Amino acid sequence: MATDFLEELTWRRMLHDLMPGTDTLLRSGPVRGYIGFDPTADSLGVGNLAQVMTLLHFQRAGHRPVVLMGGATGMIGDPSLKSAERSLLSDDALEANLAGQRRQFERLLDFSPGGAELVNNADWFKGIGFLDFIRDAGKHLTVNYMMAKDSVKSRLTGEHREGMSFTEFTYQLIQGWDFYWLWKHHGVQLQMGGSDQWGNITTGTELIRRKAQGEAWALTTQLIKKADGTKFGKTEKGNLWLDPRRTSPYEFFQFWLNASDADAATYLRIFTLFDRAQVEGLETEHTAAPHQRALQHALARDITRRVHGQEELDVALAATEVLFGKGTIDQLRSLSEARFEQVFVGAGVPVADVPREALAAGVNVIDLFTERSQLVASKGEARKLLTANALSVNKAKVSDVKALVDAGALINGRFLLLQKGKKDYCLVRAV
């Protein structure tokens, strides 16, 4: 069963490199392996999700995944693939970040007895003094060895040549000590991570060999890049987060739904738990009818459900149908007041507040689309759009320039959904 892990990573095109002997180790029986996550934010991003999926496949293959949260290393910041030094976090910010990420790990992995473990390297580093550390760890690795790592060379001789502080230079030694500690006290034999982590991981295997004459192994996965060369996981608003307070479930769903065909094929293998037959079946279906976007729909539904739950997926689907499909007034009225606002604000629809007293008396439709909501730039343009049947209130077309919209039209007694053309919306709130 254990050999399934490497086979799984291989057909999913996730495997990048592994230390000689790692395949033999994984065939020998259940293995404890870990991946480290630095708490640089109070939420994981989709880049972190790729490594969570590695741990999930590891667990499903019968192994024991260990999540290492960097309560200590997070105070420094990993210099790998960074052109400049990270900002240092305060203790309060670090604790908030640890708590936020911990909740997400517990949702995505199985932490029941005998399942995944979660550890924090602050628990062992807080008792180690500086002199003790440089004596017990630093003497085993030469400066020449540490300077040869790509994460160091790129900062000293790369395009930016920003240099690096001693704080960041020691990061690989601290990560190496993590591996040594987990190897000694938790029986962890394997460290995994993205391909940019190879240098840090092998520092750990070398420290275990030199300090304790022990053996440990390394495995890395492919870094994810978009087919067009742009950075994965970025949106117009910045990073794509797993926390719904940072990235709404609707925005999260839309990110995957709008992936290019090439990217969707890659993401389907990396981020879903569909088996090989399911993935290849979806690829065949997509090739036969690409306009139906089978890959994107399957991807967006699966990953949104697992990260945010079925209820949030249903809301994202309802918002997508209303905004881009053939949603009806009945669908709008079926949403609670709180959910209604969450759907459209989360979808980035602009909001305009209109006094309830004005709506009680009735607001002229042209005034509503121009002065009240500013969805249409001028009254002249509004008249043209009304004549062209291009304006809607609550998904119903409006063509009479003298029409009044009153409080009786409010959804849940509070909202109006204005629409211009096919994709421009404004949410009006009665206040």
C-alpha positions as CSV (number, residue, x, y, z in Angstrom):
1,M,0.0,0.0,0.0
2,A,2.8,2.4,0.9
3,T,4.2,2.3,-2.7
4,D,1.0,4.0,-3.8
5,F,2.2,7.3,-2.6
6,L,5.0,7.7,-5.1
7,E,2.7,6.3,-7.9
8,E,0.1,8.8,-6.8
9,L,2.5,11.8,-7.0
10,T,3.9,10.6,-10.3
11,W,0.6,10.3,-12.2
12,R,-0.5,13.6,-10.7
13,R,2.7,15.2,-12.0
14,M,3.6,16.4,-8.6
15,L,6.8,14.6,-7.9
16,H,10.0,16.6,-8.5
17,D,12.9,14.9,-6.7
18,L,13.7,12.4,-4.0
19,M,16.8,11.4,-2.2
20,P,18.2,7.9,-3.1
21,G,16.6,5.3,-0.9
22,T,13.4,7.2,-0.3
23,D,11.4,4.8,-2.5
24,T,12.8,1.8,-0.5
25,L,11.9,3.6,2.8
26,L,8.3,4.1,1.6
27,R,8.0,0.5,0.6
28,S,9.2,-0.7,4.0
29,G,6.0,0.2,5.8
30,P,4.2,3.1,7.4
31,V,6.6,6.1,7.6
32,R,6.3,9.4,9.5
33,G,7.0,12.4,7.2
34,Y,6.6,16.1,7.7
35,I,6.2,19.4,6.0
36,G,6.8,22.7,7.6
37,F,4.6,25.8,7.3
38,D,5.7,29.2,8.5
39,P,2.8,31.3,9.9
40,T,3.5,34.5,7.9
41,A,-0.3,35.1,7.7
42,D,-3.4,34.1,9.7
43,S,-4.5,31.9,6.7
44,L,-3.0,29.4,4.4
45,G,-2.9,30.4,0.7
46,V,-3.5,28.1,-2.2
47,G,0.2,27.8,-2.6
48,N,0.3,26.1,0.8
49,L,-2.7,24.0,-0.3
50,A,-0.4,22.1,-2.7
51,Q,1.7,20.9,0.2
52,V,-1.4,20.1,2.3
53,M,-2.4,17.8,-0.7
54,T,1.0,16.1,-0.5
55,L,0.4,15.3,3.2
56,L,-3.2,14.2,2.4
57,H,-2.0,11.8,-0.3
58,F,0.8,10.6,2.1
59,Q,-1.9,9.9,4.7
60,R,-4.2,8.1,2.3
61,A,-1.3,5.8,1.3
62,G,-1.1,4.6,4.9
63,H,1.7,6.9,6.2
64,R,1.7,9.3,9.2
65,P,1.8,13.0,8.2
66,V,3.2,15.5,10.6
67,V,2.4,19.2,10.2
68,L,5.2,21.4,11.6
69,M,4.0,24.9,12.4
70,G,6.9,27.3,12.5
71,G,6.2,29.2,15.7
72,A,10.0,29.7,16.0
73,T,11.1,29.8,12.3
74,G,8.1,32.1,11.5
75,M,9.9,34.8,13.6
76,I,12.7,34.8,11.0
77,G,11.3,33.9,7.6
78,D,12.5,31.4,5.0
79,P,14.8,33.2,2.4
80,S,14.1,30.5,-0.3
81,L,13.0,32.2,-3.6
82,K,12.8,35.6,-1.9
83,S,14.7,38.6,-3.3
84,A,14.4,40.6,-0.1
85,E,14.2,39.8,3.6
86,R,10.8,39.3,5.2
87,S,9.4,41.6,7.8
88,L,9.6,40.2,11.3
89,L,6.4,39.4,13.1
90,S,5.4,40.5,16.6
91,D,4.5,37.8,19.2
92,D,0.8,38.6,19.1
93,A,0.7,38.5,15.3
94,L,2.5,35.2,15.3
95,E,0.1,33.6,17.7
96,A,-2.9,34.9,15.7
97,N,-1.4,33.4,12.5
98,L,-0.7,30.1,14.2
99,A,-4.3,29.8,15.5
100,G,-5.8,30.7,12.1
101,Q,-3.7,28.2,10.2
102,R,-4.3,25.5,12.8
103,R,-8.0,25.6,12.2
104,Q,-7.5,25.1,8.5
105,F,-5.2,22.1,8.9
106,E,-7.7,20.5,11.1
107,R,-10.4,20.8,8.4
108,L,-8.2,19.4,5.6
109,L,-6.4,16.5,7.3
110,D,-7.5,13.7,9.6
111,F,-6.2,14.3,13.1
112,S,-8.1,11.5,14.8
113,P,-6.1,9.1,17.1
114,G,-3.4,7.5,15.0
115,G,-3.8,10.1,12.2
116,A,-2.0,13.3,11.4
117,E,0.1,15.1,14.1
118,L,0.6,18.8,14.5
119,V,3.7,20.2,16.2
120,N,5.1,23.6,16.7
121,N,8.9,24.2,16.6
122,A,8.6,26.9,19.3
123,D,8.0,24.1,21.7
124,W,11.7,22.9,21.4
125,F,13.4,26.1,20.4
126,K,12.1,28.1,23.4
127,G,14.3,26.1,25.7
128,I,17.5,26.3,23.6
129,G,20.0,29.1,24.3
130,F,22.0,30.7,21.5
131,L,25.3,29.3,22.7
132,D,23.8,25.9,23.1
133,F,22.5,26.0,19.6
134,I,25.7,27.1,17.9
135,R,27.5,24.4,19.8
136,D,25.1,21.6,19.3
137,A,24.1,22.4,15.7
138,G,26.4,24.9,14.2
139,K,29.6,23.0,14.7
140,H,28.4,20.1,12.5
141,L,27.9,22.1,9.3
142,T,30.5,24.3,7.6
143,V,30.0,27.8,6.2
144,N,31.1,26.5,2.8
145,Y,28.3,23.9,2.9
146,M,25.7,26.5,3.9
147,M,26.9,29.0,1.3
148,A,26.5,26.4,-1.5
149,K,22.7,26.3,-1.1
150,D,20.7,27.9,-3.9
151,S,18.6,29.9,-1.4
152,V,21.8,31.6,-0.3
153,K,23.6,31.9,-3.6
154,S,20.6,33.5,-5.3
155,R,20.6,36.3,-2.7
156,L,24.3,36.9,-2.9
157,T,25.1,36.5,-6.6
158,G,21.7,36.5,-8.3
159,E,20.0,39.2,-10.3
160,H,18.9,41.3,-7.3
161,R,22.0,40.7,-5.1
162,E,20.2,42.1,-2.1
163,G,22.4,40.2,0.3
164,M,21.0,38.5,3.4
165,S,21.2,39.0,7.1
166,F,22.8,36.6,9.5
167,T,19.2,35.9,10.7
168,E,18.1,34.6,7.3
169,F,21.4,32.8,6.7
170,T,20.9,30.7,9.8
171,Y,17.4,29.7,8.6
172,Q,18.5,26.5,7.0
173,L,20.4,25.5,10.1
174,I,17.2,26.0,12.2
175,Q,15.1,24.0,9.7
176,G,17.8,21.3,9.8
177,W,17.5,21.2,13.6
178,D,13.7,20.8,13.2
179,F,14.3,17.7,11.2
180,Y,16.9,16.4,13.6
181,W,14.5,17.0,16.6
182,L,11.5,15.3,14.9
183,W,13.8,12.4,13.8
184,K,15.0,11.9,17.4
185,H,11.9,12.5,19.4
186,H,9.0,11.7,17.0
187,G,10.5,9.0,14.7
188,V,10.2,11.2,11.6
189,Q,12.3,9.8,8.8
190,L,11.2,11.9,5.8
191,Q,10.8,15.6,5.1
192,M,8.8,16.8,2.2
193,G,8.3,20.2,0.6
194,G,8.3,22.2,-2.6
195,S,11.3,22.0,-4.9
196,D,12.6,25.3,-3.6
197,Q,13.1,23.6,-0.2
198,W,15.6,21.0,-1.3
199,G,18.5,22.8,0.1
200,N,16.9,23.3,3.5
201,I,15.7,19.7,3.7
202,T,19.0,18.2,2.8
203,T,20.6,20.4,5.5
204,G,18.5,18.4,7.9
205,T,19.5,15.0,6.5
206,E,23.1,16.1,6.7
207,L,22.8,17.3,10.3
208,I,21.2,14.0,11.3
209,R,24.0,12.1,9.6
210,R,26.9,14.2,11.1
211,K,25.4,14.7,14.6
212,A,23.8,11.4,15.3
213,Q,25.1,9.1,12.5
214,G,21.5,8.6,11.6
215,E,19.6,8.3,8.3
216,A,16.8,10.5,7.0
217,W,15.3,11.1,3.6
218,A,14.0,13.9,1.4
219,L,11.3,14.3,-1.2
220,T,10.2,17.4,-3.1
221,T,7.2,18.3,-5.3
222,Q,6.9,20.5,-8.3
223,L,6.3,24.2,-7.8
224,I,3.1,25.3,-9.4
225,K,3.2,27.7,-12.3
226,K,0.5,29.0,-14.5
227,A,0.6,28.1,-18.2
228,D,1.0,31.7,-19.2
229,G,4.0,32.2,-16.9
230,T,2.2,34.4,-14.3
231,K,2.3,33.6,-10.6
232,F,0.0,30.9,-9.4
233,G,-2.5,31.9,-6.7
234,K,-2.6,35.6,-7.4
235,T,-5.8,37.5,-8.2
236,E,-6.5,41.2,-8.8
237,K,-6.9,41.6,-5.1
238,G,-3.7,39.8,-4.2
239,N,-3.2,36.3,-2.7
240,L,-6.0,33.7,-2.9
241,W,-6.6,32.6,0.7
242,L,-8.4,29.7,2.4
243,D,-9.9,31.9,5.0
244,P,-13.4,33.2,3.8
245,R,-12.8,36.5,5.6
246,R,-9.8,37.2,3.3
247,T,-11.1,35.5,0.1
248,S,-14.9,34.9,-0.1
249,P,-16.0,31.4,-1.1
250,Y,-17.5,33.0,-4.2
251,E,-14.1,34.5,-5.2
252,F,-12.4,31.2,-4.4
253,F,-14.9,29.3,-6.6
254,Q,-14.5,31.8,-9.4
255,F,-10.7,31.5,-9.4
256,W,-10.8,27.8,-10.2
257,L,-13.8,28.2,-12.6
258,N,-11.9,30.8,-14.6
259,A,-8.7,28.8,-15.0
260,S,-7.5,28.2,-18.5
261,D,-7.9,24.8,-20.0
262,A,-4.2,24.0,-19.6
263,D,-4.1,25.2,-16.0
264,A,-7.4,23.4,-15.1
265,A,-5.9,20.1,-16.3
266,T,-2.9,20.6,-14.0
267,Y,-4.9,21.8,-11.0
268,L,-7.4,18.9,-11.3
269,R,-4.5,16.5,-10.7
270,I,-2.9,18.4,-7.9
271,F,-5.8,19.8,-5.9
272,T,-8.6,17.2,-6.1
273,L,-8.9,13.7,-4.8
274,F,-10.3,12.4,-8.0
275,D,-8.7,9.1,-9.0
276,R,-6.8,8.7,-12.3
277,A,-9.8,7.2,-14.1
278,Q,-12.0,10.2,-13.1
279,V,-9.4,12.7,-14.1
280,E,-8.7,11.1,-17.5
281,G,-12.5,10.8,-18.0
282,L,-13.0,14.5,-17.4
283,E,-10.1,15.3,-19.7
284,T,-11.8,13.2,-22.4
285,E,-15.1,14.9,-21.8
286,H,-13.5,18.3,-22.0
287,T,-11.7,17.6,-25.2
288,A,-15.0,16.5,-26.8
289,A,-16.9,19.7,-25.7
290,P,-14.4,22.3,-24.4
291,H,-17.1,25.0,-24.4
292,Q,-18.8,23.2,-21.5
293,R,-15.6,23.6,-19.4
294,A,-16.0,20.2,-17.6
295,L,-12.5,20.5,-16.1
296,Q,-13.1,23.9,-14.6
297,H,-16.6,23.0,-13.2
298,A,-15.4,19.8,-11.6
299,L,-12.3,21.4,-10.1
300,A,-14.1,24.5,-8.7
301,R,-16.9,22.4,-7.1
302,D,-14.6,19.8,-5.5
303,I,-12.0,22.2,-4.1
304,T,-14.5,24.7,-2.8
305,R,-16.5,22.0,-1.1
306,R,-13.5,20.6,0.7
307,V,-12.1,24.0,1.8
308,H,-15.3,25.8,2.6
309,G,-18.0,23.1,2.9
310,Q,-21.2,22.2,0.9
311,E,-23.2,25.2,2.2
312,E,-20.7,27.7,1.0
313,L,-20.4,25.9,-2.3
314,D,-24.1,26.2,-2.7
315,V,-24.0,29.9,-2.1
316,A,-21.1,30.3,-4.6
317,L,-23.1,28.3,-7.2
318,A,-26.2,30.5,-6.6
319,A,-24.2,33.7,-6.9
320,T,-22.6,32.4,-10.1
321,E,-26.0,31.5,-11.6
322,V,-27.6,34.8,-10.7
323,L,-24.6,36.9,-11.9
324,F,-23.6,35.0,-15.0
325,G,-26.4,32.5,-15.7
326,K,-30.2,32.5,-15.9
327,G,-30.8,33.2,-12.2
328,T,-34.4,34.2,-11.3
329,I,-36.0,36.4,-8.7
330,D,-37.1,33.2,-6.9
331,Q,-33.5,32.3,-6.4
332,L,-32.8,35.7,-5.0
333,R,-35.8,35.6,-2.6
334,S,-34.7,32.1,-1.4
335,L,-31.5,33.6,0.2
336,S,-31.6,34.9,3.8
337,E,-30.8,38.6,4.3
338,A,-27.4,37.8,5.7
339,R,-26.6,35.3,3.0
340,F,-27.9,37.6,0.2
341,E,-25.5,40.4,1.2
342,Q,-22.7,37.9,1.7
343,V,-23.2,36.5,-1.8
344,F,-23.1,39.8,-3.7
345,V,-20.6,41.7,-1.5
346,G,-18.4,38.6,-1.7
347,A,-18.7,38.6,-5.4
348,G,-17.4,42.1,-5.6
349,V,-20.7,43.7,-6.6
350,P,-20.7,47.5,-5.6
351,V,-23.2,48.6,-3.0
352,A,-25.2,51.7,-2.9
353,D,-27.3,52.8,0.1
354,V,-30.7,54.5,-0.5
355,P,-32.9,55.9,2.2
356,R,-35.8,53.7,3.0
357,E,-38.1,56.8,3.0
358,A,-37.2,57.5,-0.6
359,L,-38.1,54.0,-1.6
360,A,-41.3,54.1,0.3
361,A,-42.4,57.0,-1.9
362,G,-41.0,55.4,-5.0
363,V,-37.8,56.3,-6.9
364,N,-37.8,56.9,-10.7
365,V,-35.9,54.1,-12.4
366,I,-33.6,56.5,-14.2
367,D,-32.7,58.2,-11.0
368,L,-32.2,54.8,-9.4
369,F,-29.6,53.7,-12.0
370,T,-27.8,57.1,-12.2
371,E,-27.9,59.4,-9.1
372,R,-28.8,56.7,-6.5
373,S,-26.5,53.8,-7.6
374,Q,-24.2,55.4,-10.3
375,L,-24.4,52.1,-12.2
376,V,-25.1,54.2,-15.3
377,A,-23.1,57.3,-16.0
378,S,-25.8,59.7,-17.2
379,K,-29.6,59.9,-17.5
380,G,-29.2,60.1,-21.3
381,E,-27.4,56.8,-21.3
382,A,-30.0,55.3,-18.9
383,R,-32.8,56.2,-21.3
384,K,-31.0,54.6,-24.2
385,L,-30.4,51.4,-22.2
386,L,-34.0,51.3,-21.1
387,T,-35.1,51.6,-24.7
388,A,-32.7,48.8,-25.6
389,N,-34.1,46.6,-22.9
390,A,-30.7,46.5,-21.2
391,L,-31.6,47.4,-17.6
392,S,-33.1,45.1,-15.0
393,V,-34.3,45.3,-11.4
394,N,-34.2,42.1,-9.5
395,K,-33.6,40.2,-12.8
396,A,-36.7,41.7,-14.4
397,K,-36.2,43.9,-17.5
398,V,-37.4,47.5,-17.2
399,S,-38.3,49.6,-20.3
400,D,-40.6,52.4,-19.0
401,V,-38.6,55.6,-18.4
402,K,-41.3,56.8,-16.0
403,A,-41.4,53.6,-13.9
404,L,-41.1,53.9,-10.1
405,V,-39.3,51.4,-8.0
406,D,-40.7,51.3,-4.4
407,A,-40.2,49.5,-1.2
408,G,-42.5,46.7,-2.3
409,A,-39.8,45.5,-4.7
410,L,-37.2,45.1,-1.9
411,I,-35.9,41.5,-1.5
412,N,-36.0,40.5,2.2
413,G,-37.3,43.9,2.8
414,R,-33.9,45.4,2.2
415,F,-32.3,44.8,-1.2
416,L,-32.6,45.6,-4.9
417,L,-30.3,44.0,-7.4
418,L,-29.7,46.4,-10.4
419,Q,-28.2,45.1,-13.6
420,K,-26.8,46.8,-16.7
421,G,-26.3,44.5,-19.7
422,K,-25.1,41.0,-18.9
423,K,-22.4,41.4,-16.3
424,D,-22.6,44.9,-14.5
425,Y,-24.4,44.9,-11.2
426,C,-25.1,47.1,-8.2
427,L,-26.7,46.0,-4.9
428,V,-29.0,48.7,-3.5
429,R,-29.5,48.6,0.3
430,A,-32.5,50.3,1.9
431,V,-31.1,52.2,5.0
